[in-house]
């Protein structure tokens, strides 16, 4: 039954671009149907400490595919060429030279919520409850589309369950869909406005409190 739960894979194509201030966003979701790239990350806009120097910019192009699709087996050189071509096509690269790059393939990164997955997941949850010393966390373990803060919280709560068994129900982490991101197409940059974050804000606040206590 568990084998019927499927994941989608991620291919990360990193390009080292000669130049700076390529575009103002730290990442962009690409909704252009004529290209395959789904998201582009500009590490220069996260933090200058992430840069090897001031004259090059590392970019990451994300592609998503299944095991049986040709892209998963596509040679690295072809993927590097594809990423560069697509960035030029959508205007994120212009005359800048690409000095190098590399590819990282990550299997099973996105759980696929399709068909009767909730029924299957419920049956699996019922089965594993018989193991008192077993806790499942993260995207792999819980088949949840977790962000980093969710997975960190699940790990912290799992550790607390070791000290106090049954204190937390890990399945309740990231069990809502309140998080929304909005952005204006006409804005020079695309900062997200968060609406109705509710439980997400509480999770982040909880993590901040835990980190502060450890520093003390």
DOVEX-515218 format. One record per residue: residue in one letter; x, y, z of N, C-alpha, C in turn. Coordinates in Angstrom, 3 decimals. Layout:
! residues N
[site 'A'; [X; Y; Z]; [X; Y; Z]; [X; Y; Z]]
...
! end
This chain:
! residues 216
[site 'X'; [0.827; -1.203; 0.000]; [0.000; 0.000; 0.000]; [0.870; 1.267; 0.000]]
[site 'X'; [1.941; 1.258; 0.807]; [2.817; 2.436; 0.884]; [3.467; 2.739; -0.455]]
[site 'X'; [3.689; 1.705; -1.283]; [4.338; 1.916; -2.584]; [3.480; 2.744; -3.525]]
[site 'X'; [2.188; 2.842; -3.254]; [1.317; 3.624; -4.135]; [1.436; 5.127; -3.886]]
[site 'X'; [2.116; 5.522; -2.792]; [2.367; 6.940; -2.539]; [3.598; 7.357; -3.343]]
[site 'X'; [3.432; 8.325; -4.203]; [4.491; 8.704; -5.127]; [5.077; 10.081; -4.803]]
[site 'X'; [6.346; 10.244; -5.163]; [7.047; 11.521; -5.026]; [7.518; 11.993; -6.394]]
[site 'X'; [7.669; 13.296; -6.532]; [8.258; 13.878; -7.733]; [9.699; 14.286; -7.414]]
[site 'X'; [10.575; 14.161; -8.391]; [11.996; 14.450; -8.197]; [12.334; 15.894; -8.543]]
[site 'X'; [13.455; 16.347; -8.019]; [13.966; 17.691; -8.319]; [15.355; 17.591; -8.932]]
[site 'X'; [15.597; 18.386; -9.956]; [16.943; 18.547; -10.515]; [17.358; 19.997; -10.307]]
[site 'X'; [18.473; 20.188; -9.627]; [19.007; 21.526; -9.388]; [20.152; 21.772; -10.362]]
[site 'X'; [20.006; 22.794; -11.172]; [21.050; 23.154; -12.132]; [21.653; 24.482; -11.687]]
[site 'X'; [22.906; 24.435; -11.246]; [23.596; 25.629; -10.749]; [24.446; 26.242; -11.862]]
[site 'X'; [24.306; 27.545; -12.027]; [25.099; 28.282; -13.006]; [25.897; 29.384; -12.298]]
[site 'X'; [27.170; 29.490; -12.626]; [28.005; 30.577; -12.100]; [28.084; 31.644; -13.188]]
[site 'X'; [27.472; 32.787; -12.925]; [27.343; 33.832; -13.937]; [28.334; 34.961; -13.658]]
[site 'X'; [29.004; 35.405; -14.711]; [29.905; 36.550; -14.592]; [29.073; 37.824; -14.565]]
[site 'X'; [29.056; 38.481; -13.418]; [28.258; 39.690; -13.291]; [27.537; 39.735; -11.952]]
[site 'X'; [26.965; 40.887; -11.645]; [26.233; 41.072; -10.390]; [24.948; 41.839; -10.671]]
[site 'X'; [24.071; 41.855; -9.659]; [22.794; 42.569; -9.761]; [22.027; 42.155; -11.025]]
[site 'X'; [21.880; 40.855; -11.178]; [21.205; 40.322; -12.369]; [19.709; 40.631; -12.353]]
[site 'X'; [19.088; 40.432; -11.204]; [17.690; 40.798; -10.979]; [17.483; 40.904; -9.477]]
[site 'X'; [16.451; 41.628; -9.022]; [16.373; 41.999; -7.601]; [15.806; 40.948; -6.647]]
[site 'X'; [15.262; 39.859; -7.161]; [14.588; 38.884; -6.290]; [15.537; 37.800; -5.797]]
[site 'X'; [15.230; 37.235; -4.620]; [16.041; 36.105; -4.154]; [15.602; 34.799; -4.817]]
[site 'X'; [14.307; 34.687; -5.124]; [13.873; 33.585; -5.970]; [12.624; 33.975; -6.736]]
[site 'X'; [12.400; 33.277; -7.840]; [11.253; 33.546; -8.691]; [10.648; 32.224; -9.148]]
[site 'X'; [9.337; 32.105; -9.030]; [8.627; 30.983; -9.652]; [8.341; 31.372; -11.106]]
[site 'X'; [8.632; 30.461; -12.013]; [8.498; 30.752; -13.437]; [7.226; 30.098; -13.975]]
[site 'X'; [6.335; 30.915; -14.502]; [5.066; 30.415; -15.030]; [4.968; 30.606; -16.545]]
[site 'X'; [6.107; 30.561; -17.197]; [6.151; 30.710; -18.651]; [6.057; 29.326; -19.305]]
[site 'X'; [4.990; 29.050; -20.047]; [4.793; 27.697; -20.598]; [5.817; 27.266; -21.634]]
[site 'X'; [6.581; 28.197; -22.180]; [7.539; 27.827; -23.225]; [8.877; 27.331; -22.663]]
[site 'X'; [9.028; 27.355; -21.327]; [10.254; 26.839; -20.709]; [9.894; 25.788; -19.664]]
[site 'X'; [10.889; 24.979; -19.291]; [10.664; 23.907; -18.314]; [11.078; 24.282; -16.900]]
[site 'X'; [11.935; 25.302; -16.754]; [12.395; 25.681; -15.422]; [11.213; 26.149; -14.577]]
[site 'X'; [11.199; 25.695; -13.304]; [10.069; 26.026; -12.442]; [10.359; 27.111; -11.424]]
[site 'X'; [11.631; 27.194; -11.002]; [11.997; 28.215; -10.014]; [13.465; 28.564; -10.198]]
[site 'X'; [13.782; 29.835; -9.989]; [15.171; 30.305; -10.105]; [15.542; 31.012; -8.809]]
[site 'X'; [16.663; 30.607; -8.218]; [17.159; 31.221; -6.984]; [18.420; 32.015; -7.286]]
[site 'X'; [18.456; 33.259; -6.772]; [19.621; 34.131; -6.916]; [20.249; 34.287; -5.531]]
[site 'X'; [21.347; 33.568; -5.288]; [21.943; 33.547; -3.951]; [22.550; 34.888; -3.563]]
[site 'X'; [22.866; 35.721; -4.539]; [23.429; 37.037; -4.239]; [22.439; 37.904; -3.486]]
[site 'X'; [21.155; 37.646; -3.674]; [20.134; 38.449; -3.013]; [19.684; 37.863; -1.682]]
[site 'X'; [20.236; 36.727; -1.291]; [19.987; 36.186; 0.049]; [20.947; 36.829; 1.047]]
[site 'X'; [22.236; 36.699; 0.738]; [23.243; 37.256; 1.646]; [24.575; 37.345; 0.919]]
[site 'X'; [25.318; 38.445; 1.084]; [26.652; 38.544; 0.459]; [27.616; 37.490; 0.985]]
[site 'X'; [27.355; 36.963; 2.189]; [28.216; 35.930; 2.764]; [28.131; 34.613; 1.988]]
[site 'X'; [27.123; 34.474; 1.125]; [26.966; 33.251; 0.346]; [27.738; 33.310; -0.971]]
[site 'X'; [28.400; 34.423; -1.241]; [29.070; 34.617; -2.525]; [30.572; 34.355; -2.425]]
[site 'X'; [31.152; 33.726; -3.452]; [32.600; 33.508; -3.436]; [33.388; 34.775; -3.708]]
[site 'X'; [32.760; 35.735; -4.412]; [33.422; 36.994; -4.753]; [32.339; 38.005; -5.140]]
[site 'X'; [32.757; 39.185; -5.606]; [31.794; 40.237; -5.929]; [31.524; 40.381; -7.423]]
[site 'X'; [32.192; 39.578; -8.231]; [31.996; 39.721; -9.674]; [31.264; 38.534; -10.307]]
[site 'X'; [30.882; 37.539; -9.491]; [30.129; 36.401; -10.006]; [28.862; 36.188; -9.182]]
[site 'X'; [27.832; 35.638; -9.827]; [26.567; 35.370; -9.156]; [26.165; 33.915; -9.375]]
[site 'X'; [25.977; 33.140; -8.293]; [25.484; 31.773; -8.457]; [23.956; 31.763; -8.549]]
[site 'X'; [23.440; 31.134; -9.579]; [21.999; 30.956; -9.758]; [21.676; 29.470; -9.705]]
[site 'X'; [20.475; 29.153; -9.258]; [20.014; 27.763; -9.249]; [18.684; 27.673; -9.987]]
[site 'X'; [18.635; 26.834; -11.003]; [17.392; 26.582; -11.748]; [16.834; 25.233; -11.309]]
[site 'X'; [15.571; 25.221; -10.920]; [14.946; 23.981; -10.456]; [14.036; 23.399; -11.535]]
[site 'X'; [14.214; 22.094; -11.745]; [13.362; 21.344; -12.662]; [12.742; 20.177; -11.892]]
[site 'X'; [11.520; 19.849; -12.231]; [10.815; 18.761; -11.544]; [10.398; 17.711; -12.551]]
[site 'X'; [10.603; 16.448; -12.195]; [10.274; 15.372; -13.128]; [10.091; 14.062; -12.365]]
[site 'X'; [9.621; 13.050; -13.073]; [9.457; 11.706; -12.517]; [10.622; 10.823; -12.941]]
[site 'X'; [10.751; 9.661; -12.306]; [11.851; 8.756; -12.625]; [11.836; 8.329; -14.090]]
[site 'X'; [10.664; 8.085; -14.638]; [10.592; 7.570; -16.000]; [10.751; 8.602; -17.096]]
[site 'X'; [10.860; 9.866; -16.745]; [10.958; 10.920; -17.749]; [12.411; 11.088; -18.210]]
[site 'X'; [12.614; 11.427; -19.498]; [13.974; 11.562; -20.042]; [14.838; 12.557; -19.280]]
[site 'X'; [14.246; 13.631; -18.750]; [15.049; 14.653; -18.065]; [15.819; 14.090; -16.887]]
[site 'X'; [15.267; 13.099; -16.185]; [15.939; 12.555; -15.004]; [17.291; 11.923; -15.366]]
[site 'X'; [17.401; 11.398; -16.584]; [18.642; 10.770; -17.039]; [19.443; 11.677; -17.978]]
[site 'X'; [18.992; 12.889; -18.184]; [19.645; 13.776; -19.153]; [21.059; 14.123; -18.701]]
[site 'X'; [22.039; 14.089; -19.595]; [23.431; 14.399; -19.229]; [23.571; 15.804; -18.641]]
[site 'X'; [24.562; 15.955; -17.770]; [24.773; 17.232; -17.080]; [25.013; 18.372; -18.062]]
[site 'X'; [25.798; 18.134; -19.088]; [26.106; 19.194; -20.047]; [24.843; 19.711; -20.730]]
[site 'X'; [23.918; 18.815; -21.042]; [22.668; 19.224; -21.689]; [21.796; 20.040; -20.737]]
[site 'X'; [21.775; 19.657; -19.458]; [20.983; 20.393; -18.476]; [21.554; 21.793; -18.250]]
[site 'X'; [22.876; 21.899; -18.203]; [23.505; 23.208; -18.042]; [23.181; 24.114; -19.227]]
[site 'X'; [23.220; 23.548; -20.415]; [22.907; 24.316; -21.618]; [21.433; 24.724; -21.631]]
[site 'X'; [20.560; 23.796; -21.236]; [19.124; 24.094; -21.191]; [18.832; 25.236; -20.232]]
[site 'X'; [19.410; 25.185; -19.023]; [19.162; 26.229; -18.025]; [19.609; 27.592; -18.532]]
[site 'X'; [20.794; 27.640; -19.129]; [21.286; 28.913; -19.649]; [20.369; 29.450; -20.755]]
[site 'X'; [19.978; 28.581; -21.678]; [19.107; 29.007; -22.779]; [17.772; 29.537; -22.264]]
[site 'X'; [17.211; 28.839; -21.267]; [15.899; 29.249; -20.772]; [15.973; 30.560; -19.990]]
[site 'X'; [17.044; 30.762; -19.236]; [17.201; 32.032; -18.517]; [17.343; 33.199; -19.494]]
[site 'X'; [18.016; 32.975; -20.600]; [18.134; 34.035; -21.609]; [16.784; 34.264; -22.299]]
[site 'X'; [16.040; 33.198; -22.507]; [14.755; 33.317; -23.184]; [13.764; 34.148; -22.385]]
[site 'X'; [13.777; 33.989; -21.052]; [12.812; 34.732; -20.218]; [13.390; 36.049; -19.696]]
[site 'X'; [14.617; 36.377; -20.099]; [15.164; 37.690; -19.789]; [15.878; 37.822; -18.465]]
[site 'X'; [16.106; 36.727; -17.735]; [16.843; 36.821; -16.475]; [18.347; 36.878; -16.717]]
[site 'X'; [18.786; 36.384; -17.877]; [20.161; 36.571; -18.322]; [20.122; 37.302; -19.653]]
[site 'X'; [21.084; 38.212; -19.832]; [21.166; 38.947; -21.100]; [22.509; 38.637; -21.769]]
[site 'X'; [23.463; 39.535; -21.636]; [24.776; 39.305; -22.270]; [25.788; 38.688; -21.317]]
[site 'X'; [25.373; 38.425; -20.075]; [26.318; 37.900; -19.083]; [26.834; 36.516; -19.507]]
[site 'X'; [28.099; 36.283; -19.239]; [28.712; 35.003; -19.565]; [28.523; 34.013; -18.422]]
[site 'X'; [28.259; 32.760; -18.756]; [28.177; 31.691; -17.755]; [29.542; 31.020; -17.677]]
[site 'X'; [30.183; 31.129; -16.510]; [31.553; 30.642; -16.343]; [31.623; 29.150; -16.037]]
[site 'X'; [30.544; 28.581; -15.516]; [30.555; 27.165; -15.164]; [29.251; 26.769; -14.509]]
[site 'X'; [29.215; 25.544; -14.023]; [28.009; 25.078; -13.360]; [28.089; 23.605; -13.020]]
[site 'X'; [27.082; 23.118; -12.329]; [27.001; 21.700; -11.971]; [25.546; 21.345; -11.699]]
[site 'X'; [25.275; 20.058; -11.605]; [23.909; 19.563; -11.456]; [23.804; 18.670; -10.222]]
[site 'X'; [22.708; 18.828; -9.468]; [22.411; 17.956; -8.325]; [21.021; 17.359; -8.548]]
[site 'X'; [20.919; 16.044; -8.485]; [19.631; 15.360; -8.674]; [19.125; 14.874; -7.315]]
[site 'X'; [17.941; 15.293; -6.959]; [17.349; 14.951; -5.662]; [16.103; 14.101; -5.894]]
[site 'X'; [16.148; 12.816; -5.554]; [14.961; 11.969; -5.756]; [13.906; 12.174; -4.669]]
[site 'X'; [12.661; 12.037; -5.055]; [11.520; 12.011; -4.121]; [11.480; 13.241; -3.209]]
[site 'X'; [11.438; 14.421; -3.796]; [11.429; 15.645; -2.987]; [10.028; 16.195; -2.734]]
[site 'X'; [9.084; 15.897; -3.622]; [7.728; 16.446; -3.482]; [6.695; 15.325; -3.434]]
[site 'X'; [5.997; 15.189; -2.300]; [4.913; 14.200; -2.267]; [3.795; 14.588; -3.232]]
[site 'X'; [3.274; 13.604; -3.941]; [2.205; 13.854; -4.908]; [0.861; 13.545; -4.267]]
[site 'X'; [0.070; 14.595; -4.086]; [-1.252; 14.432; -3.491]; [-2.250; 14.130; -4.599]]
[site 'X'; [-2.445; 12.872; -4.871]; [-3.326; 12.480; -5.974]; [-4.179; 11.284; -5.576]]
[site 'X'; [-5.339; 11.186; -6.218]; [-6.211; 10.033; -6.019]; [-6.628; 9.856; -4.570]]
[site 'X'; [-6.529; 8.633; -4.079]; [-6.982; 8.316; -2.721]; [-5.816; 8.290; -1.734]]
[site 'X'; [-4.865; 9.219; -1.906]; [-3.679; 9.201; -1.045]; [-4.037; 9.381; 0.435]]
[site 'X'; [-5.108; 10.148; 0.727]; [-5.496; 10.364; 2.129]; [-5.940; 9.060; 2.780]]
[site 'X'; [-6.676; 8.259; 2.040]; [-7.121; 6.957; 2.553]; [-5.913; 6.060; 2.822]]
[site 'X'; [-4.988; 6.027; 1.866]; [-3.790; 5.195; 2.008]; [-2.942; 5.675; 3.186]]
[site 'X'; [-2.766; 6.988; 3.289]; [-1.962; 7.548; 4.370]; [-2.590; 7.259; 5.722]]
[site 'X'; [-3.914; 7.333; 5.802]; [-4.625; 7.039; 7.045]; [-4.402; 5.590; 7.471]]
[site 'X'; [-4.430; 4.671; 6.502]; [-4.208; 3.260; 6.813]; [-2.785; 3.030; 7.316]]
[site 'X'; [-1.824; 3.730; 6.731]; [-0.428; 3.604; 7.167]; [-0.257; 4.168; 8.577]]
[site 'X'; [-0.900; 5.313; 8.836]; [-0.838; 5.905; 10.171]; [-1.370; 4.933; 11.216]]
[site 'X'; [-2.482; 4.303; 10.920]; [-3.078; 3.343; 11.852]; [-2.121; 2.181; 12.105]]
[site 'X'; [-1.460; 1.719; 11.055]; [-0.558; 0.573; 11.184]; [0.644; 0.906; 12.059]]
[site 'X'; [1.273; 2.059; 11.839]; [2.515; 2.356; 12.562]; [2.268; 2.766; 14.011]]
[site 'X'; [1.029; 3.034; 14.373]; [0.730; 3.389; 15.768]; [1.042; 2.249; 16.724]]
[site 'X'; [1.123; 1.026; 16.204]; [1.402; -0.120; 17.075]; [2.857; -0.143; 17.546]]
[site 'X'; [3.712; 0.660; 16.904]; [5.121; 0.703; 17.291]; [5.349; 1.919; 18.186]]
[site 'X'; [5.469; 1.685; 19.476]; [5.548; 2.778; 20.440]; [6.823; 3.605; 20.299]]
[site 'X'; [7.884; 2.999; 19.817]; [9.168; 3.712; 19.738]; [9.463; 4.221; 18.325]]
[site 'X'; [8.439; 4.333; 17.487]; [8.625; 4.803; 16.110]; [7.967; 6.163; 15.923]]
[site 'X'; [8.734; 7.129; 15.403]; [8.197; 8.440; 15.069]; [8.581; 8.767; 13.631]]
[site 'X'; [7.641; 9.298; 12.883]; [7.931; 9.654; 11.489]; [7.906; 11.172; 11.356]]
[site 'X'; [8.909; 11.715; 10.650]; [9.029; 13.165; 10.507]; [9.396; 13.509; 9.070]]
[site 'X'; [9.145; 14.759; 8.699]; [9.584; 15.289; 7.415]; [8.759; 14.827; 6.233]]
[site 'X'; [9.195; 15.227; 5.050]; [8.478; 14.871; 3.824]; [8.501; 13.373; 3.576]]
[site 'X'; [9.657; 12.745; 3.766]; [9.755; 11.312; 3.529]; [8.918; 10.523; 4.528]]
[site 'X'; [9.104; 10.832; 5.803]; [8.457; 10.036; 6.837]; [6.959; 10.221; 6.908]]
[site 'X'; [6.516; 11.476; 6.809]; [5.090; 11.770; 7.017]; [4.333; 12.029; 5.715]]
[site 'X'; [5.033; 11.985; 4.568]; [4.407; 12.259; 3.275]; [3.650; 13.589; 3.335]]
[site 'X'; [4.352; 14.610; 3.860]; [3.767; 15.949; 3.977]; [4.620; 16.944; 3.217]]
[site 'X'; [3.960; 17.900; 2.612]; [4.671; 18.948; 1.870]; [5.171; 19.973; 2.879]]
[site 'X'; [6.181; 19.571; 3.655]; [6.739; 20.417; 4.707]; [7.697; 21.453; 4.148]]
[site 'X'; [7.694; 22.631; 4.755]; [8.777; 23.574; 4.562]; [9.821; 23.313; 5.647]]
[site 'X'; [10.910; 24.040; 5.602]; [12.001; 23.779; 6.538]; [11.561; 23.973; 7.988]]
[site 'X'; [10.751; 25.010; 8.235]; [10.327; 25.267; 9.614]; [9.453; 24.138; 10.143]]
[site 'X'; [8.626; 23.559; 9.280]; [7.788; 22.434; 9.712]; [8.660; 21.230; 10.100]]
[site 'X'; [9.657; 20.935; 9.260]; [10.498; 19.770; 9.527]; [11.334; 19.961; 10.785]]
[site 'X'; [11.837; 21.196; 10.999]; [12.573; 21.475; 12.228]; [11.688; 21.287; 13.452]]
[site 'X'; [10.464; 21.778; 13.358]; [9.545; 21.639; 14.480]; [9.231; 20.170; 14.753]]
[site 'X'; [9.017; 19.393; 13.693]; [8.738; 17.969; 13.887]; [9.899; 17.284; 14.592]]
[site 'X'; [11.137; 17.660; 14.234]; [12.301; 17.085; 14.887]; [12.375; 17.441; 16.362]]
[site 'X'; [12.089; 18.702; 16.689]; [12.104; 19.146; 18.090]; [11.039; 18.420; 18.902]]
[site 'X'; [9.833; 18.330; 18.337]; [8.741; 17.668; 19.050]; [8.997; 16.168; 19.189]]
[site 'X'; [9.632; 15.573; 18.175]; [9.974; 14.151; 18.257]; [10.959; 13.910; 19.396]]
[site 'X'; [11.937; 14.823; 19.562]; [12.901; 14.700; 20.657]; [12.199; 14.821; 22.011]]
[site 'X'; [11.222; 15.724; 22.091]; [10.466; 15.866; 23.340]; [9.626; 14.623; 23.618]]
[site 'X'; [9.164; 13.963; 22.557]; [8.398; 12.729; 22.745]; [9.259; 11.596; 23.301]]
[site 'X'; [10.566; 11.647; 23.015]; [11.466; 10.638; 23.577]; [11.519; 10.784; 25.094]]
[site 'X'; [11.564; 12.034; 25.561]; [11.607; 12.296; 27.003]; [10.247; 12.110; 27.659]]
[site 'X'; [9.206; 12.452; 26.899]; [7.842; 12.368; 27.444]; [6.941; 11.732; 26.376]]
[site 'X'; [6.925; 10.390; 26.286]; [6.220; 9.695; 25.207]; [4.758; 10.125; 25.075]]
[site 'X'; [4.356; 10.388; 23.821]; [2.968; 10.733; 23.548]; [2.611; 12.187; 23.797]]
[site 'X'; [3.611; 13.018; 24.137]; [3.307; 14.417; 24.452]; [2.801; 15.174; 23.231]]
[site 'X'; [3.366; 14.897; 22.059]; [2.996; 15.633; 20.849]; [2.528; 14.676; 19.755]]
[site 'X'; [1.523; 15.096; 19.022]; [1.069; 14.363; 17.843]; [1.748; 14.993; 16.623]]
[site 'X'; [2.772; 14.334; 16.102]; [3.560; 14.897; 15.008]; [2.748; 15.059; 13.725]]
[site 'X'; [1.673; 14.308; 13.595]; [0.840; 14.415; 12.389]; [0.107; 15.752; 12.329]]
[site 'X'; [0.027; 16.448; 13.476]; [-0.677; 17.728; 13.505]; [0.170; 18.882; 12.974]]
[site 'X'; [1.483; 18.666; 12.848]; [2.351; 19.714; 12.316]; [2.079; 19.870; 10.815]]
[site 'X'; [1.841; 21.110; 10.383]; [1.550; 21.405; 8.977]; [0.311; 20.660; 8.497]]
[site 'X'; [-0.731; 20.669; 9.322]; [-1.962; 19.978; 8.937]; [-3.014; 20.937; 8.405]]
[site 'X'; [-2.669; 22.241; 8.302]; [-3.619; 23.196; 7.741]; [-3.086; 23.740; 6.424]]
[site 'X'; [-3.844; 24.608; 5.800]; [-3.410; 25.211; 4.530]; [-3.649; 26.707; 4.575]]
[site 'X'; [-3.224; 27.340; 5.687]; [-3.511; 28.755; 5.878]; [-2.495; 29.666; 5.197]]
[site 'X'; [-1.328; 29.132; 4.833]; [-0.253; 29.994; 4.325]; [-0.514; 30.384; 2.870]]
[site 'X'; [-0.462; 31.677; 2.611]; [-0.704; 32.190; 1.265]; [0.369; 33.212; 0.934]]
[site 'X'; [0.862; 33.206; -0.290]; [1.797; 34.231; -0.737]; [1.162; 34.996; -1.879]]
[site 'X'; [1.268; 36.330; -1.811]; [0.734; 37.169; -2.870]; [1.828; 38.112; -3.339]]
[site 'X'; [1.811; 38.463; -4.612]; [2.788; 39.415; -5.126]; [2.184; 40.157; -6.301]]
[site 'X'; [2.666; 41.372; -6.508]; [2.174; 42.186; -7.608]; [3.048; 41.988; -8.841]]
[site 'X'; [2.416; 41.778; -9.985]; [3.176; 41.580; -11.216]; [3.853; 42.863; -11.645]]
[site 'X'; [3.309; 44.008; -11.265]; [3.849; 45.287; -11.710]; [4.965; 45.806; -10.811]]
[site 'X'; [5.203; 45.132; -9.676]; [6.221; 45.616; -8.751]; [7.613; 45.369; -9.315]]
[site 'X'; [8.545; 46.282; -8.967]; [9.933; 46.130; -9.422]; [10.546; 44.879; -8.818]]
[site 'X'; [10.204; 44.593; -7.573]; [10.575; 43.336; -6.942]; [9.286; 42.622; -6.597]]
[site 'X'; [9.401; 41.377; -6.124]; [8.182; 40.635; -5.833]; [8.166; 40.147; -4.388]]
[site 'X'; [8.159; 41.071; -3.419]; [8.088; 40.641; -2.022]; [6.722; 40.038; -1.729]]
[site 'X'; [6.716; 38.923; -0.998]; [5.456; 38.246; -0.698]; [4.761; 38.905; 0.482]]
[site 'X'; [3.456; 39.063; 0.372]; [2.649; 39.508; 1.508]; [1.964; 38.272; 2.059]]
[site 'X'; [2.141; 38.046; 3.338]; [1.592; 36.839; 3.941]; [0.236; 37.137; 4.547]]
[site 'X'; [-0.719; 36.310; 4.179]; [-2.074; 36.525; 4.678]; [-2.557; 35.274; 5.386]]
[site 'X'; [-3.178; 35.456; 6.542]; [-3.771; 34.331; 7.252]; [-2.772; 33.259; 7.630]]
[site 'X'; [-1.592; 33.633; 8.108]; [-0.584; 32.628; 8.379]; [-0.891; 31.803; 9.621]]
[site 'X'; [-1.606; 32.360; 10.573]; [-2.099; 31.609; 11.720]; [-1.085; 30.694; 12.369]]
[site 'X'; [-1.287; 29.386; 12.181]; [-0.470; 28.383; 12.847]; [0.984; 28.466; 12.418]]
[site 'X'; [1.239; 28.883; 11.197]; [2.619; 29.001; 10.718]; [3.400; 30.001; 11.553]]
[site 'X'; [2.776; 31.160; 11.867]; [3.448; 32.147; 12.702]; [3.752; 31.566; 14.073]]
[site 'X'; [2.819; 30.774; 14.599]; [3.035; 30.172; 15.918]; [4.208; 29.199; 15.879]]
[site 'X'; [4.333; 28.446; 14.787]; [5.440; 27.503; 14.657]; [6.776; 28.234; 14.641]]
[site 'X'; [6.834; 29.311; 13.857]; [8.077; 30.077; 13.761]; [8.423; 30.702; 15.111]]
[site 'X'; [7.411; 31.233; 15.805]; [7.627; 31.827; 17.130]; [8.143; 30.774; 18.105]]
[site 'X'; [7.578; 29.565; 18.021]; [8.003; 28.483; 18.904]; [9.476; 28.149; 18.662]]
[site 'X'; [9.863; 28.043; 17.381]; [11.249; 27.739; 17.042]; [12.197; 28.825; 17.529]]
[site 'X'; [11.789; 30.085; 17.367]; [12.625; 31.192; 17.819]; [12.832; 31.141; 19.319]]
[site 'X'; [11.782; 30.799; 20.065]; [11.887; 30.693; 21.518]; [12.863; 29.590; 21.912]]
[site 'X'; [12.758; 28.423; 21.211]; [13.632; 27.301; 21.525]; [15.105; 27.658; 21.267]]
[site 'X'; [15.356; 28.339; 20.148]; [16.729; 28.713; 19.799]; [17.274; 29.718; 20.820]]
[site 'X'; [16.431; 30.672; 21.240]; [16.867; 31.671; 22.218]; [17.224; 31.038; 23.541]]
[site 'X'; [16.420; 30.045; 23.977]; [16.702; 29.357; 25.244]; [18.025; 28.609; 25.193]]
[site 'X'; [18.319; 27.982; 24.030]; [19.572; 27.240; 23.904]; [20.768; 28.177; 23.981]]
[site 'X'; [20.620; 29.393; 23.410]; [21.732; 30.356; 23.457]; [21.989; 30.825; 24.873]]
[site 'X'; [20.918; 30.920; 25.685]; [21.084; 31.329; 27.067]; [21.715; 30.194; 27.858]]
! end
